[in-house]
Amino acid sequence: MLVSIITANIIVSLISLIGGVLILKKQLLSKKVIPYLVAFAAGVMLTTVFF
């Protein structure tokens, strides 16, 4: 059980890292996408707190 949790965590972290690098490499894309990602992250945090 612990091995599957650690494996899933590593896989998700690598996907997140790759996505972050791709967004930061493209300046124009990052200026368009970052406000939506921040709004999404804020919504996820609020949902986690209240539900």
C-alpha positions as CSV (number, residue, x, y, z in Angstrom):
1,M,0.0,0.0,0.0
2,L,2.8,2.4,0.9
3,V,4.7,1.7,-2.3
4,S,1.6,2.5,-4.4
5,I,1.1,5.8,-2.6
6,I,4.7,6.8,-3.0
7,T,4.7,5.8,-6.7
8,A,1.5,7.8,-7.4
9,N,2.9,10.8,-5.6
10,I,6.1,10.7,-7.7
11,I,4.2,10.3,-11.0
12,V,1.9,13.2,-10.2
13,S,4.8,15.4,-9.1
14,L,6.7,14.7,-12.4
15,I,3.6,15.5,-14.4
16,S,3.2,18.8,-12.5
17,L,6.9,19.6,-13.0
18,I,6.7,19.0,-16.7
19,G,3.6,21.1,-17.0
20,G,5.2,24.0,-15.0
21,V,8.3,23.9,-17.2
22,L,6.2,23.9,-20.4
23,I,4.1,26.9,-19.2
24,L,7.1,28.9,-18.1
25,K,9.0,28.3,-21.4
26,K,6.3,30.0,-23.4
27,Q,6.0,33.6,-22.2
28,L,2.9,34.4,-24.1
29,L,1.1,31.3,-23.1
30,S,2.0,31.8,-19.5
31,K,0.6,35.3,-19.4
32,K,-2.7,34.1,-20.7
33,V,-3.0,30.9,-18.7
34,I,-1.6,31.9,-15.2
35,P,-4.7,34.0,-14.1
36,Y,-7.0,31.0,-14.9
37,L,-4.7,28.6,-13.0
38,V,-4.6,30.9,-10.0
39,A,-8.4,31.2,-10.0
40,F,-8.7,27.4,-10.3
41,A,-6.2,26.9,-7.4
42,A,-8.1,29.3,-5.2
43,G,-11.4,27.6,-6.0
44,V,-9.9,24.2,-5.1
45,M,-8.6,25.5,-1.8
46,L,-12.0,27.1,-0.9
47,T,-13.8,23.9,-1.9
48,T,-11.5,21.9,0.3
49,V,-12.0,24.2,3.3
50,F,-15.8,24.3,3.1
51,F,-16.8,20.9,1.9
